[in-house]
Amino acid sequence: MKHHSTVGKRTFMKMLGLGPNRSGDSATEPLFHDLDEVIASPLAEWKHPRWVRSVDEPTVEIDWDRLERFDARKIQQMSHAKYVGEDEERRLNEQRDKKTKQWILENRPGYTLRDRALDLAGRTGAVNPSFLGSWNTSAHIGVWAGEVFSPEELGVPHWKGSPDENARMIRAALRHFGADQVGFVELDNNTRKLIYSFDARDGKAIEFENVESAYETESKRVIPYKAKWVIVFTVQMSEEQIKLTIRTPPTPLSSSATGLAYSRARNILERIQNFLHILGYQGLMGTWYNGLGIAPALGVMAGLGELSRLNRMISPEYGPLQRIFKVITDLPLTPTKPIDAGIMRFCRTCKKCAEACPSGALSMETEPSWEVKGPWNNPGTRAYFDDAPRCMTYWLVSTASCIRCFAVCPFSTKNKSFIHKIVRVTLSATPLMNRFFTRMHTVLGYGPPRSTESWWELNLPPYGIDSTRATQLSEIVYKEID
Amino acid sequence: MRWFLFGLLMGAGVMRFVMWLQTQNIVIRWYIWLMGAMSLLLATLTVQHFFASLYESEPKAAWRGVLIIGIPSLFLAGVTLWLILIP
């Protein structure tokens, strides 16, 4: 099927930063002459390993009748004071501030001034998230490279492609912008419940209306019903930083992995919003880190991974070492199906995260439950609900965002040894060996303590991640410049 | 490349071993071949696991893997050689 836009391709692609690179780097970078090549590129393909099965229903049970849209103001980051009491919150904050200064003065490993600087600086440099997109501001009007225009402004028709082609295009573009996994969820009467009812940060209502374009007022953000596809993507976090907390309390150094991933994602979100705007479509995102919708739920529905004992998503490729982000669009996209890789079944046996949790916030029950732990959980799924305020309290006590449950997870490995593949193929097929595998993880001694100070001496790749993981870099065919 | 060289060395070693068996007029029963192959396979997996685990920053897993997979490999190799040399 022909789906070429009438926009001059060379100009169009140059403006998107996808055109031929005439610099000296061109021999080492993939060259795309037009959007058709982007879509046809192996970068646009994303397949799970062969042993991961696509399924119609996710491995977490969902009672769609019971499930309701969640008020994001109830999450622990926003309502911790309500859950523990105003006085306790004040005491914890004062204690955190005092400890922060004291530990810097003591030069305590992981809490030194340079560690704190790395964490805080890594969270900066990102655009302010905007529901409608930064193109909506006067700073971004024009048709020159680096600026953002709409097809109307240029006098050209909107981009047209089949949902399949669009999905491949979005995946390729997102990979280009820095995302890892990409999946798609179609919003219907059920999945619409995964979009928050109120924004966590400013408390604005998030509503769906039969309107042509999204809009925002003083009190609400409105998503048109026609915008019924959610682009869900992940951004990897540095394993080396996260694993610093495997046997020791979290530090600013270990939590900087999270901060940097969020910071990178905000820029990726803005880029995909602008990409959609230039193509003539809407791209709507949350105004806070985890805004707009329930990230793990959308990740699970998009087939990026399975829900786990962490009450977060674990993917077959990156384990839990990633963050999930989403954009709602009216660009038609082929949804990706949920997956079954045996992860949720494995969590029934493996309780390493819950055992290691310093605040005791994670469930130790063998079976997931329909019963929530408090108003911070959303009823309607049979999950391992967490006692989130406990987790948040520990963040304040330790002066850093704890992520030890991610660090100790057996899925948090680089997957280089053949053993990992055997384990994953087996546990995707049968739960019979799960207890043995959990035991062997301990017997083999995975997760040795790591010296915090030594991180500064490591020669790590950019962002501390392996961006070639689960990609097809070796299969890319470079083309000659005409 | 590393595995290509490893394969070359392994192939050369097996070929040399077969040639030596022929010069010595030694005939090996099928189950001894099987045990030898198992031993080589386990040895290969030990090497793979060892270096891969070091890459994963898991030195303890690397060495314990040598114990758990490597020792059975050596044991099998020993029994195989014993069956060949002392019929």
Contacts between the chains, C-beta under 8 A, distances in Angstrom:
chain1	res1	chain2	res2	distance
A	240	B	57	7.2
A	243	B	57	7.5
A	413	B	56	6.1
A	413	B	58	7.9
A	414	B	55	6.7
A	414	B	56	4.5
A	416	B	52	3.7
A	416	B	53	7.5
A	416	B	55	5.1
A	416	B	56	5.4
A	417	B	48	6.9
A	417	B	49	4.7
A	417	B	52	3.9
A	417	B	53	5.3
A	417	B	56	6.7
A	417	B	61	7.6
A	417	B	65	7.4
A	418	B	45	6.0
A	418	B	48	5.4
A	418	B	49	6.3
A	418	B	52	7.3
A	419	B	49	6.0
A	419	B	65	7.3
A	443	B	64	6.9
A	443	B	68	7.7
A	444	B	60	7.4
A	444	B	61	4.5
A	444	B	64	4.9
A	444	B	65	6.4
A	444	B	68	7.3
A	445	B	58	7.6
A	445	B	60	3.4
A	445	B	61	5.4
A	445	B	64	5.3
A	446	B	58	5.8
A	446	B	60	7.6
A	446	B	61	5.2
A	447	B	58	7.9
A	448	B	58	6.9
A	448	B	59	6.9
A	448	B	60	5.1
A	450	B	57	7.4
